[in-house]
Amino acid sequence: MDVRLTAEDGYSTQRSYSVASAPDGETVELTVQRTDDGEVSPYLTDELTVGDLVELRGPVGGWFVWRPEQKEPVFLLAGGSGLVPLMAMIRMRRAVGSRTPFRLIYSARSPETQLFTSELRRGDPGLDTTYVYTRSTPPQWSRPAGRIDASAISSGGWPPDFEPTCYVCGSTGFVETAAGLLVALGHHPGRIRTERFG
Amino acid sequence: MTPTPDFLDGNAAAGDLESLFGTDMTMASGQCHGCGKQMMLAETHAYLGGPGTVLRCPGCDGVLLRMVRSPHDMWLDASGLDHLRLPAPA
């Protein structure tokens, strides 16, 4: 979804945000992560209030989308706020009552910075979620803090023989690492879809 | 630390592409004039920070497509693509 802001002097700027909600024809939910030195996100998170108008375009792009007609297993890999468009797929799956098996690996800095925590904890039948913490873990966590690696992907995901479609979203560094590991583990590059958020 | 490349996926240019072509272009495939690689436009590397939008080839990094909006016109240079193939409307 493209969000365009125009100042009173006519200066205009635009950013793309991922939709977090399943389509219901009426509302869209965007998740915006604030960047301290950003131009747009501090305005959206600090100054925008109920009743303000913003110019929206979209949702656009049919590539990084899961459709209920897809019957193959789905493997979601999220780095930080890269969880947002993957959450839309999980919600879509729930909304249509799909039984397609999903596995999610969610890499977050720490338990405190996790998104959608309670919704993921409630869980969905047929969705298996694995957490990877890069800076600090909950107490007595079995896996020490560290970046996503081949063992995390092997244990939390599908074997390549199952031919899952893999959706990878996060920072450029996360996407490069995770997509590279998927290919190294034997997943076909044609079944890996990526979305970098910069 | 290696410097992080400052590109996004072609998805991020979906809105601008759709406003120019009138349809979703992220599912269109193209062939790079430089190296012959076939890819979906969603898989290209998108550079959005400049005055316009640039899509580069994920294989050879060659420029595939440039779009610029001036106050009155949209400019498109797709000379880095040998062809574009998009799903025919139903």
Interface residues (C-beta under 8 A of the other chain):
Chain A: D2 Q14 S16 R57 G58 V60 G61 G62 W63 F64 S171 T172 G173 R193 T194 E195 R196 F197 G198
Chain B: T4 P5 D6 F7 L8 D9 G10 N11 A12 A14 G15 E18 S19 D24 T26 M27 M40 A42 E43
